[in-house]
Amino acid sequence: MDKPTSSNVDTISLLSKIMSPGSSTPSSTRSPLQSRDDGYSQELSNSVHSYRPFSLGRDSPASRYKQSADSMEMPSSLMDSSQEKFYPDTSFQEDEDYRDFDYSGPPPSAMLNLEKKPAKSILKSSKLPEAAEYQPVLPSYSQRPQEFGVKSPFPQAMRSILEQTARVGARGDTRRTGWQVSPALPLSPRPRSVREALVARVDGALCDLEQPLRGDAVLELLDFGHPEGRALWRSGACVLAAVAEQFYAAPLCCAGATEGGFFCDLHLEGRTVQRDELPALEAACRAFAQAQHPFERLEVTREQLLELFQHNKFKLSQIEEEVTTETATVYRCGPLVELCRGPHVRHTGLLRALRSSAAFWRGDPSRESLQRVAGVAFPSARLLDEWQRAQEAAASCDHRRIGREQELFFFHKLSPGSCFFLPRGARIYNTLVDFIKAEYRARGFDEVLTPTVFDAELWQRSGHWRHYGQHMFSFSHDGRTYSLKPMNCPAHCLIFAHRPRSWRELPLRLADFGALHRREPAGTLAGLTRLWRFQQDDAHIFCTLEQLEAEISGCLDFVRTVYAALGFSFRLALSTRPAHFLGDASTWDRAEQQLEKSLQDFGQPWELNPGDGAFYGPKIDIHIKDALGRDHQCATIQLDFQLPERFGLLYSSPGAGGASERPVLIHRAVLGSVERMLAVLAESCGGKWPLWLSPMQAMVIPVGPGEEGYARQVGARLSPLVSPPWCPCPC
């Protein structure tokens, strides 16, 4: 092993201080990593670069792909004599020390009882040991960890944190007792439906199955069928990132889960990801997953984060933007350590079917461009086959193809992120808008028109400038900064505040179809589903706290009426107060009670998402399911205690003296983006539009040139009844 460099010595010295406040570590308090007798710990202290090569085997697809690495323009310094540098090792087996532990606590039957409840399994812990007796002890590894493609002092910093978080039991030994009393404990002797759990919900909070329980708790085990069970995709992102980072010998920017899979973003100098490379990358990911690398959750300080990622400028930028607390969580999976809140599945072996599905450019022209590789994973091959069939069905019903073939709309490079609606497409679009406007009139909404351009002072006042400014189109004029509006709510607050208001005017329901502009990265624009310019059926209700229940009930009925006409089923979820919230707790409690009462009276099943509300108010999430079985979130019902306070909104109350009180604001949309809803409708019906939405409800075809005049007369008679009866111009 090579001797450490001066920079590495500094890193080791710093980490030694973290590990050992005194001059030595007592033998009775050594962790498994410190008490190894195979000489590896000594080697580790002598070298920062302690990770072994990342190899796949000479006959694998990735290895064959490796032989053409010169054409990939990889840095020559990284293509050393190992010839297997950047690929996972298929010979790596699960650590026996990790699977087998010496359990010295009470028997499982004394700690956990399974209580059957409808639609979910709930486990209640009844008599847990004290936390002091069962402290976390991380496993020792029988094989050395793997080497990074980009050299850095990172491995030694990671090892220090692993050592620092290791603890011993009350007896002074090094048994792995800390992780025994965890949600994973009851999986083995339970039915298969319980053993398939991927993550847990403990007292309403999501956590890893290996995370220790600290006391009596209500435990829910969630499999892939639950939305939270899609944590498998978050773990899949780590697998893809761990392999892609070394496959391309490129720094990782970020990785995460999406609604339909996962992704990782890489910074490649002077090249792009080619689609013919994806099969080899996919094979490497499968080999990495089969190695069953565990996901280890670690809590580190901000200073340790900066040290861990000191050679990755993208991660440093992410830390500066996102880490606002003194500590944060990272997850280790094989050679990868990723900044992530979690939760994750227990090990990569649970990703039994993977598919790399896309590769494309993304980025802001003002910043360095990134290459995104996307993928999807499932706990079984059957689910992957079902997903593949659904993808094929979705491709045949893609709204972009339907729009092109039916001459509904098109896009042009001279106006990116904006749609040109042709006459037939405009008829569908306007029919949807007219349908909502008719419901507005019947339900007491007043339509307003508001400006498109606002001074930046408005967005600073509303708080959007700080949290959303990078997604706004802004420009300067006469020394002032202006922006195109990305939402209507601040403008509606100005309407409410432009004159004194009385309690007799409430509830005040304002609707707006004004054009909105949001600056999305050019690489993420996709048909009608993600645009720069779009319209929403946006409405805001200003009401008193006493009127809240009735208004929410009206909004829910609005949603049911519209979605029934469009042929969508939907599900509801109530998201309640998060840990950090704005306003008074008693006001939140009262608002949540009224929301819950409205949902109960609505008569449709709903779910509770504790702590998932926005910081400015609780909300009702509404997801629709289309004909292809896909979920979409279009409608929203959101309470807001923040904007009325920021804009100083008041109304005179009916009490003596006419004291002023602050209204409650309800953000409400049913279609959401009209363009996105049109895309969902097109794909759901496969282009076979319902009669009332069809752009061509009737067609008159003359049998010959001599009958064209009569055909036009028939068309004129049908014109008041259908829209349109005949279109002589196929534009």
N, C-alpha and C positions, 0 to 999 in steps of 0.2 A: 504494500500500500504506500502511496506517495505521502510525503509529509505535508501538513497543512500550510497554506499560504498565510501571509500576514493578515489579510482580510478575514480568512477563515479562523485564525487564532482569536481575532477580536470577537467573532461570533461565538466561538466556543467559550471564551471567557465570560461573555455576557450571559450565556445560557447556564454556565456553571453557577453564576450568582443567583439565577432564578431557581436552580435546583437545590443548592446547598448554602443556606445563609451562614453556616459555620464552616469550619475548616475541613470537616469530614462528615460522612454520612454514617450514622450508627448502623450496624449490621441488622439490628432488629427492625429497622424501618426501611430496609431496602425493598424496592419494587422488583417484580420478576425480571424487568429489563436490566436492573443493576446487579442482580444476583446470578447472572448467567456464568457458566464456567467453560463455555466453548471458545472463549477468546474473542468472540465477535464484538463484545462491548469495548474491549481494548482497541480493536481495530477501528471501531467507530470513533473513539476519542482521538485517533491518530489521523483520521481523514474525513473531510467533509463529504467527499463524493463516495458515499457508501452504498449506493444503489447499484444492483447488478444490471447487466444489459437486458433490454426489453425485447425478447425474441419470440418467434412463433414456430420455427421449425422449417427445414429446408424445402419440404414438399408442399407447403401450404400455399394457397392463392396469394396471400400477402407476401410470402417469401419470393414467389415467382415475380410478383409485381415489383419487389425490391430490386430485382436484377436490372430493371429499366430505370433505376433511380436517377441515372445521369440525365435522362431526358426530362426529369422533373425539376431540374435546376436546384437541387438541394445544396446547401452549403457543403463544400468539400470537407470542411473541418469536422462535420458531423458524420461523414461516411468513412468510419475507421475500419480497421481490419476485422472487426467482429462480423461484419456483413449481415448482421441480424439485429441491427441496433434498435429499430423503432417498432418492433412488433411484439405482441404478448406471448408469453411462454405457456404453451399448452401442457407442459409437464408440471406446472405449478398445481399442487393439491391443497385442499383445505387444511388449515393448521389443526392438527389433532389437539393441541393444547387449547385451541379456541373452542372446540366442540365439547371436550370432556372437562368437567370441573368437579372439584371436591365440594359437594353441597353439605353444609353442616347446620343449616337452619331447620325450622319446623317443616313437617311434611306438607306437600301442596294441599292436601285435603283440609289441613288445619287453617290454611290461609285464604283459600278462594272457594267460593260457591258459585255455581252457574245457575242463574235465575232466568228462566225462559220469559221473554216478553215479545209481543207482536213486532214483526218486521226487523228485529235486531236482537243480538245477543248481548246481555249486560252481565258483567262480572263484578261482584262486590267483594272487596277485600275486607276481611273482618278482624284479623289479628296479626298485624304486620310487626316485624322486629323493629327496634329503634334504628333510626338512620345512622346513629353513631356506631352501631355494631356492624352494619353492612355498608361500607364505603366502597366507591368504585375502584376496581383494580383492573387495569387494562391487561390483555393477554400478552404473553411473550410469544414471539414468532420463531418457529423452528427453521424458517428459511429467511434469508436476508431480503429486505425490501428491494424494490426494483429501481433502476437508475433512470434519471430524467434525461431526455434528449438534449435539453439546454442546461449546461453546467451552472451550478450556483450553490451557495452555502445553505440552500433550502433544506436538504435532508437533515443536517445537524440541528437546525432550528426546530424541525418537526419532531425529531427525537427528544429534544429537551422538553417540548410541551407534553409529549407522551409520558415522559418521566415525571414531569411536574404534576400531572393529573392522576398519577398512580397513587393509591393509598393501601394501607394494610388494615386487617381486621382488628378487633378489640384484643385478640390474643397476641398480637405482635407478629403474626405470621404473614405469609404472602398468598393466602388462598384467595381465589377469585370469588369473593362473597358479595361484592357490591352489586353485580348485575344479575343476581339470582332472583331477587324479588322484583320482577319486572313484568310488563304485560305479556312477554313471550313465555313466561313460565307455564301457563295452563294450556299452551297450544298442543303439546304432544299427546296427552291422553284424551283429547276432545274429538268430537266428530270432525269429518273432513271439512265441512263448511266453516268451522272455527279455525282449523289448522291452516286454512288458506288465507288467513288474515295477513295483511301487509303492513298496516299501521294501526295505531290505537288512538282512541279519544279518552282521556282521563279527566273527569270532572269538566267535560266540555272543551278541553284543550287538546289539540293533536300532538302526538309524540311518537317517537320510535318505539318499536316493540322491546328493544333492549334498554330503554331508559328506565332507571329505577323508580319504583313507587315510594313516595316519602311518607305515606300514611294511609288511613282509610280513604277509599276512593271508589267512584262509580266508573267502571271501565267498559268501553265499547270496542270490539274488535272489528275492523273494517277491511273488507276484501276489495277486489278490483271492481266489483259491482257498484260500490259506493263512489261518489265523486271524489271523496277524500282518498280512496284507495288508488286513485290515479297518481299517487306518490311514486308508483312504479315508474312513471315517465320522468319524474324528477331524478330518480336513480338512474334511469336510462341515459339521461343527459350527462351524468357523471361518467358512465361507461364510455359514451361517445367522446366526451372531452378527454378522458385519460388516453384513449387510443389515438384520436385525431391529433392531439398535441405532439405526440411522438411520431405518428405516421407521416406528418408533414413537417416535423421539426420546426414548429412555429409556435409563437406565444399564444396562449389562450386568453381571449378577452372575457367572454362570459358564456354560461351554459344554463339552460333552464327548461321548464316544461311549458307547453302551450295547451290550447284546448284540444288539439288533435295529435299530440306527440311531444317531441322534445327537439332541442337544437343545441349547437355550440357555434360560437363565432371565433374565427381565427384571423390573425393578421399575417398574410402571406406576402412576402416581398417579391414583386415582379412576376407573379403568376396567379392563376385562378384554379379553383377546384374543377376538375373535369369529371363528367358523368361516368366515363369508362373507368374511373378510379374507384367508384363507389362499391362495386362488388368485392374488391380486395379489402377495402375499409370495413365493409360489413362482415366479412369473414374474420377479420381481426377483432371486431367487437364481439362476435359470438364466442371466439376463443377466450377472450378476456372475461366474458360473463360466466363461462363454464368453469373458470378457476375459482368461483365462489369467494371473491374478495369481500370481506365484511365492510360495512359502512360504520365508521367510528366517529362518534360525535364528540367534539372537543370545544370547550369554551376558553377563549384566549382574550388577552387584553389588546387594546388598539395598538400598543407599541409592538407586541408580538406579531400582529397582523402585518404591520409595516415592514417588519424584518422578514417574515415569511415570503412576502411578495415584492421584495425590494428590487428584483430584476424584471418585474412585469409592470410596465407603466400603465397598462389598462386596468390591472387590479388595484394599483395605487389610486387611480382616479375613481374607481368604484368605491374604495374604502372612504375616500374623502367625501363622496357624495352621499353614501348610504349609511355608513356607520356613524351614528350620532351618540352612541352610548359608550361607556367605559370598556365594556366587553362585547364580544360577538361570538357566534358559533361558526366553526368550520367542520367539514366532514372530510375524513380521509378514506379513500378507496384505492387500494393498491398504490401506485405511484402518484396518484392525484390527491391534492388537497384543495378543496374548493370552498369559498366563502358562501355559506348557504344557511338558511334558517331551518330547513328540513320540513317535515320528517322524511326519512328514507326507509327503504325496506332493509331487511337484516343483512342480506349479502347479494352479490350480483347473480348468483345462480338462480334466483327467482325470476330473472328475465330470460325466459326460455325460448322466446321467439322475437328476433329483432329484424328490422328492415330499415335500411337507409333510403329515404324517400325523395330527397331533393337537395340541390346545392345551388345557391344563387348569391349574387352580390347584394350587400346591404351597406348602408352608411350615409353619413352626412358629407356632402362635398367639401365642407369646411374642415372636416376632420379626416383622419386616416381611414381608408376604406377597409372593410372587413369581408371575409368570406364566411357564409353561413352554411353549415351542413345540418340537415334535419333528419330525423328518424322517428321510428315508432317501435314499441316493444309491448309484449303481452306475456302473461304468466303461462300461456299454453299455445301450442301450435294451432289448435282449433280456433281460438280467438283471432289469431293472425290471419287464418284463412277467411274467416268472416269479414275481417277488416278489408282484406284484399278484394273480396267480392263487392263490398260496399263502395270501395274506391272506384272499381270499374263501373258500377252503377252511377256513381256521382259524376264520373268523367263523361258518361254518355248524356248526362243531364246538366252539364256545366252551363251556367247562365251566360257565359261569354259566347259559347257556341250557339246557344238558342238566340241570343240577341243578334248575332251575325246572320244566322240562317233566316230568321223571321224579320230581319231588317227593323229592329227595335232601337238600337243604339250603336255607337262606335266611339273609339278613343283616337286621339291624334297627339303626336309627339309635341306639337306646338302649344298644347294646353294640357300638360301632364296632370294626372290626378283629377281630371274633370271629364264629365261625360257629355257627349252630344246625343240627345234623344231625337230620333227621327219621328215622323208623324204617328206611326203605330205605337212606338214606345211612349210617346208623350200622351197618347190616349190612355194607356194603362196607368201611367204616372198620375195624370190628372184625375182619373177615376178614383184612385186610392185617396188622393187628397180631398176630393169632393165628398167621399164617404165619411172621412173623419170630420170635415166641416159640418156635415149634416148632423152628426152626433154632437158636435160642439153646440150647435143651436138648440138641440133638444135637451141638453144637460146644463145650460146656463153659463157657457163659456163665452167670453167676449174676445174676438180676434183683434190683435193690434199689429201695427207695422213699426219696426224699430230700425235705426240706422245700421249700416254694415261696418263703418269705420268709427273707432272710439279712441280717445286719448289714452295713453298708457296709465294715466292717473286713475282711471276707472278700474283697471285690472289690478293695480297696486292696492287700491282700496278693498277690492273684493278678495284679494289673496291669490288670484289666479296668476299674477305676474311672477310670483315667487315659485309656485309649484307647477305652472303650466306654460311659462313664458317661452321655453324653447320650442313649444309646439304651436306657436302663434306666428302669423305673417305680420311683420312689423316694418315700418319705414319712418324716416325722419322728414319733417317739413317745417321750415321756418323755426328751426331750433326746438321743435317738439317731436315726441315719438308717438306714433299712432299704430294701431293694430286692427286687422280684420277680426271681427268677433268670432270666437270658436264656440260660444254658447250664448244663450239669451237671458239667463237669469239676472246678471247685473243690470241689464237694460230694463227688465221688468221691475227691479227694485227702484230704479229711477222713476218709473211711471208711478209706483205706489207713493214715493216720497215727494212728488212734485207739488202736492198740496196737502193740507190737513185731512186726515181720514177719521171717519166715525165708525163705531162698532156696527152701525146700521148698514154699512157698505160691505160688511164681511158675511160670508166668504167672497173674496174678489178672485175671479178665475180669469186669467189672461192666457190666450193662446197665440202662437207666433209660428209662421212658416218661413221666416227669413232665412236667407242663405247663410250657411256657416262655413268657415274655413279653418282647417287644422293642418298644421305642417307635419305630415308623416314622412319618414325617410323614403326616398324615391324607390329603394329596393323592396319596400313592403307594400307598395300599392298593388292591389289585386282586383281588377274588374270593378264591380259596383260595391264590393264589400268593404273596401278601404280606399277613401278618396281624399283629395284636398278640399273639394267643394261639394257640399251636400245640403240637404234640408231635413229637418226633423219635425214631427208633430209635437212640438215642444210646448208645454203649458205649465204654468205655475199658479198655485192656489195660496192666497194669503188668508188665514183664518185664525180664530181663537183656539185655545187649547181645548175648550169645551166642544167645538165644532169638528175636532180632528177625527173622531170616530166615524161620523157621518160622511165626511169628505173621503176618507180612505175607503169606506164601503162603496161610495160612488165611483171611485177610481177602479176598484176591483170589478165592479159590474161593467164599466166601460171596457176593460180588458176582455172580459168574458164575451161581450157582445161582438167585439171586433174579431177576436180569434175564432169564434164560432163561424162567422161569415167567411173567414179565410181558410177554414178547415184545419186549424191547428189545435192540438191538445197542449196543455201547459201545466207546469208545477210551480208551487210557491214555496218560498223560504223566508223566514223572518230573521234578520241579522240585527243583533242587539249591541248594547254599549261596549266599546272596546276598552282596553286598559287606559288609554290616553284619550280623553274626550273633552269637548268644549261644553261649558254650561254647568247647570246645577244637576246633581244626581237625582234629586226628587223630580225634577222636570222630565228627565230621561225616563225614570220609572213610570211616571204617569203616561207619557207618550207611548212607551212600549206596551203598557197595559191596554191602551186604547187600540193600538195596532193588533195586538193579540185578540182582543174582543172582536174587531172587524173581521179578522181571518176566521175566527170560530163561527161567526154569523154567516160568513160567505158560504160555508157548507162544503168546501173542497179540502182534501188533505193538504197539509203543509208541514214543513220542516222548520226546526229551530237551529239557527247557527249562532251560538253564543259568542259574543265578543267580535263578530265579523262586521259590525256596522262601521260606517265612516265616522271620523272623529267629530263631525258636525251634526250627526243625527242618525237614528236607526233607519233601516230601509227594508223594503220587501223586494226580493229578487224574483224575477219571473222568467222562466225558461220554457221555450216552446219546442215541440218535437215535430219535425217535418215528415214527409212521406217516406224518406229514406232512413228514418230513425235517428237522425242527427239532432243534437241539442243546439239551440241558439238563444242568446239573451238579447232581446230587442226592447221589451218594455221595462220600465223602471218606475218605482214609487219610492221617493226618498224624502225624508224629513230633514229640515235644515234649521238649526238654531244659530248658525254663524252669520249668514248674510243679513238677516234682520238686525243683528247687533252691529255689524260692520257699517251698515248704511244708516243706522239710527232710525229704523222704521218704527213708528208709533201710531196708535189710534186712540181716540178718546173712548174710555170705557163707560158703560151705562150707570156706574156708581155715582154717588154724591160728589159733586165738584168736577165730574168729568176727568178723572185722573187718566194719565196716559199709560198704556200698556203696549207690550211688544207682541206682534203677531207671530204665528208659526208659518214657515214657508214649506210648501210641498212641491218638489220637483216631480213632474209626471210626463211620461211619454208612453205611447202604446205601440206604434209602428217603430219607434226609434228613428233611425235614418230611413227615409222613404226609399232611397236608392238601395240600401241593403235589404230592406223588406222585399223590394221588387226582385232582387237576386234570389232570395230565399224562396219566394213564390215560384219563380221560373224553374228552379231546380226541383222543388217539391212536386210540381205538377208536370214536370218534364216538357214544358212548353205547351201543354194542352190546357189552355187557360179556361177557368170557369166562364160561363156565358156572360155574366155581368162585367167581367174584366177583359174579355176577349177584344183585341183591337179590330177584329173583323167578325162581327156577329152575324152578318148575312152577306152573301155575294150574289149578284145578278150577272149571269153570263149569257150574252146574246148568242143565238145559234148561227148567226151569219152577219156579214156587214150590213145587210139591209135592215136588221132588227136592232141596230145599236140605239137608234132614237127611242124606240119603245122601251128598251132596257133602261135607258136613263129616266124615262117617266116612271117606271116601276121603282127605281132607286129613289126618286124624289118622294114617292108616296111612303116608302119605308123609312126615309130619313128621320122623321120625328120619333120613330119607335126603336131604332137600333143605331149603333154608332160604330163604324160607318157602314152603309149598305153596299157600297161599291167604291173602289179606289182605282180610277183609270190610270193614275200615275204611280208606278211601283217604287216611288222614292222612299 
